[in-house]
Amino acid sequence: MGKTRRTMSVGLIGAALALTLAAPARAGETPAAAAGWQSTPTGTDARFRGLAPVDRRTAWAAGSKGTVLRTTDGGRSWRNVSPAGAGDLEFRDVEAFDARRAVVLAIGEGEASRVLRTEDGGATWTESFRNTDARAFYDCMTFFDQRHGLAMSDPVDGKYRILSTRDGGRSWQVLPSAGMPDALPGEAGFAASGQCLVSAGPRDVWLATGGGATARVLHSADRGLTWTATETPIPAGDPARGVFGLAFRDRAHGIAVGGDYRKDQPSPRAGAVSTDGGRTWRGSATPPPAYRSGVAWLPHGKAAALAVGPTGTDLTTDGGRTWRTIDTGSYDTVDCTPDGSCWASGEKGRIARLTAKD
């Protein structure tokens, strides 16, 4: 089993790199086998900004109109496992531990922000948190392991609010704000891809911001108790601009993507990289050409990653320094699994897997 899984992983990574053929080949490049996103039938028109693939067979997606889907056959079929009575909720993030256990985050002002958990594959759901502070608006969540996780809200009383769980999402507590730096005027997070709060390892977590004078990334090395803030070169200064998605392949190497989500506005400098855990960021030499909301490192490698947005998918093979557009389909978020499968999701019920083409 281990040898077969490893061979499959390497094959899918090669398929991802072959996606470069979707763009014009550079001088001297040798064509490889083509690959691309293969759409899977979801039977819904919901917009899926929340995506949590577990492995090559199992994945969860969460989206608009209170919709949650699950597949256990690699995307050949999806089962609607939406919580009962959730039709008015906007799910923007989902974190899954396996085929049976998952946690979803609904966004919105006041009580619209909620967390629900299932332990039976979505057959039943339990609401484990409902926001009762009208000033709070939760955007994203992340888990360090199967027990410890965080969720973040836009600033309340001038500081980002952090929600913590130690029991896999069964219960939540608001963390003290003493270790959180002040938010900038107009600064907030973006609930665009479930990637405005991400973690790597047992204690490190990063929070992406926009809307203020500068786009920042906040980092905590103690599961959200204390934070430091660093400016990024991604433009901000407007409620529609900033860092929308983060991905860290370990506690040192990170990629930030973003821009301006308005269709009629350009997004220069839409990518940045860090090699020191987010203490410093430098702009991509050749950034994605347009606004990107989601980003994911390819597994079993140190330099390849995918970024997605409404106008396409970009690939980097040098750790985020340069990007090439390799697909023009619309996706909001992207994620890859340890066993080598990559998934993307977005508007109009779109969920796709990265596959090699004959």
PEWO-V470656 format. One record per residue. N is the residue number from 0. RES is the residue in three letters. SS is DSSP state (hx for helix, st for strand, lp for the rest). Layout:
n: (N:N)
res: (RES:RES)
ss: (SS:SS)
//
This chain:
n: (0:1:2:3:4:5:6:7:8:9:10:11:12:13:14:15:16:17:18:19:20:21:22:23:24:25:26:27:28:29:30:31:32:33:34:35:36:37:38:39:40:41:42:43:44:45:46:47:48:49:50:51:52:53:54:55:56:57:58:59:60:61:62:63:64:65:66:67:68:69:70:71:72:73:74:75:76:77:78:79:80:81:82:83:84:85:86:87:88:89:90:91:92:93:94:95:96:97:98:99:100:101:102:103:104:105:106:107:108:109:110:111:112:113:114:115:116:117:118:119:120:121:122:123:124:125:126:127:128:129:130:131:132:133:134:135:136:137:138:139:140:141:142:143:144:145:146:147:148:149:150:151:152:153:154:155:156:157:158:159:160:161:162:163:164:165:166:167:168:169:170:171:172:173:174:175:176:177:178:179:180:181:182:183:184:185:186:187:188:189:190:191:192:193:194:195:196:197:198:199:200:201:202:203:204:205:206:207:208:209:210:211:212:213:214:215:216:217:218:219:220:221:222:223:224:225:226:227:228:229:230:231:232:233:234:235:236:237:238:239:240:241:242:243:244:245:246:247:248:249:250:251:252:253:254:255:256:257:258:259:260:261:262:263:264:265:266:267:268:269:270:271:272:273:274:275:276:277:278:279:280:281:282:283:284:285:286:287:288:289:290:291:292:293:294:295:296:297:298:299:300:301:302:303:304:305:306:307:308:309:310:311:312:313:314:315:316:317:318:319:320:321:322:323:324:325:326:327:328:329:330:331:332:333:334:335:336:337:338:339:340:341:342:343:344:345:346:347:348:349:350:351:352:353:354:355:356:357)
res: (MET:GLY:LYS:THR:ARG:ARG:THR:MET:SER:VAL:GLY:LEU:ILE:GLY:ALA:ALA:LEU:ALA:LEU:THR:LEU:ALA:ALA:PRO:ALA:ARG:ALA:GLY:GLU:THR:PRO:ALA:ALA:ALA:ALA:GLY:TRP:GLN:SER:THR:PRO:THR:GLY:THR:ASP:ALA:ARG:PHE:ARG:GLY:LEU:ALA:PRO:VAL:ASP:ARG:ARG:THR:ALA:TRP:ALA:ALA:GLY:SER:LYS:GLY:THR:VAL:LEU:ARG:THR:THR:ASP:GLY:GLY:ARG:SER:TRP:ARG:ASN:VAL:SER:PRO:ALA:GLY:ALA:GLY:ASP:LEU:GLU:PHE:ARG:ASP:VAL:GLU:ALA:PHE:ASP:ALA:ARG:ARG:ALA:VAL:VAL:LEU:ALA:ILE:GLY:GLU:GLY:GLU:ALA:SER:ARG:VAL:LEU:ARG:THR:GLU:ASP:GLY:GLY:ALA:THR:TRP:THR:GLU:SER:PHE:ARG:ASN:THR:ASP:ALA:ARG:ALA:PHE:TYR:ASP:CYS:MET:THR:PHE:PHE:ASP:GLN:ARG:HIS:GLY:LEU:ALA:MET:SER:ASP:PRO:VAL:ASP:GLY:LYS:TYR:ARG:ILE:LEU:SER:THR:ARG:ASP:GLY:GLY:ARG:SER:TRP:GLN:VAL:LEU:PRO:SER:ALA:GLY:MET:PRO:ASP:ALA:LEU:PRO:GLY:GLU:ALA:GLY:PHE:ALA:ALA:SER:GLY:GLN:CYS:LEU:VAL:SER:ALA:GLY:PRO:ARG:ASP:VAL:TRP:LEU:ALA:THR:GLY:GLY:GLY:ALA:THR:ALA:ARG:VAL:LEU:HIS:SER:ALA:ASP:ARG:GLY:LEU:THR:TRP:THR:ALA:THR:GLU:THR:PRO:ILE:PRO:ALA:GLY:ASP:PRO:ALA:ARG:GLY:VAL:PHE:GLY:LEU:ALA:PHE:ARG:ASP:ARG:ALA:HIS:GLY:ILE:ALA:VAL:GLY:GLY:ASP:TYR:ARG:LYS:ASP:GLN:PRO:SER:PRO:ARG:ALA:GLY:ALA:VAL:SER:THR:ASP:GLY:GLY:ARG:THR:TRP:ARG:GLY:SER:ALA:THR:PRO:PRO:PRO:ALA:TYR:ARG:SER:GLY:VAL:ALA:TRP:LEU:PRO:HIS:GLY:LYS:ALA:ALA:ALA:LEU:ALA:VAL:GLY:PRO:THR:GLY:THR:ASP:LEU:THR:THR:ASP:GLY:GLY:ARG:THR:TRP:ARG:THR:ILE:ASP:THR:GLY:SER:TYR:ASP:THR:VAL:ASP:CYS:THR:PRO:ASP:GLY:SER:CYS:TRP:ALA:SER:GLY:GLU:LYS:GLY:ARG:ILE:ALA:ARG:LEU:THR:ALA:LYS:ASP)
ss: (lp:hx:hx:hx:hx:hx:hx:hx:hx:hx:hx:hx:hx:hx:hx:hx:hx:hx:hx:hx:hx:hx:lp:lp:lp:lp:lp:lp:lp:lp:lp:lp:lp:lp:st:st:st:st:st:lp:lp:lp:lp:lp:lp:lp:lp:lp:lp:st:st:st:st:lp:lp:lp:lp:lp:st:st:st:st:lp:hx:hx:hx:lp:st:st:st:st:lp:lp:lp:lp:lp:lp:lp:st:st:lp:lp:lp:lp:lp:lp:lp:lp:lp:st:st:st:st:st:st:st:lp:lp:lp:lp:lp:st:st:st:st:st:st:st:st:hx:hx:hx:lp:st:st:st:st:st:lp:lp:lp:lp:lp:lp:lp:st:st:st:st:st:lp:lp:lp:lp:lp:lp:st:st:st:st:st:st:st:lp:lp:lp:lp:lp:st:st:st:st:st:st:st:st:lp:lp:st:st:st:st:st:st:st:lp:lp:lp:lp:lp:lp:lp:st:st:lp:lp:lp:lp:lp:lp:lp:lp:lp:lp:lp:lp:lp:st:lp:lp:lp:lp:lp:lp:lp:lp:st:st:st:st:lp:lp:lp:st:st:st:st:st:lp:st:lp:lp:lp:lp:lp:st:st:st:st:st:lp:lp:lp:lp:lp:lp:lp:st:st:st:st:lp:lp:lp:lp:lp:lp:lp:lp:lp:st:st:st:st:st:st:st:st:lp:lp:lp:lp:lp:st:st:st:st:st:st:st:lp:lp:lp:lp:lp:lp:lp:lp:lp:lp:st:st:st:st:lp:lp:lp:lp:lp:lp:lp:st:st:lp:lp:st:lp:lp:lp:lp:lp:lp:lp:st:st:st:st:lp:lp:lp:lp:lp:lp:lp:st:st:st:st:st:lp:lp:st:st:st:st:st:lp:lp:lp:lp:lp:st:lp:st:st:st:st:lp:lp:lp:lp:lp:st:st:st:st:lp:lp:lp:lp:lp:st:st:st:st:lp:lp:lp:lp:lp:st:st:st:st:st:st:lp:lp)
//
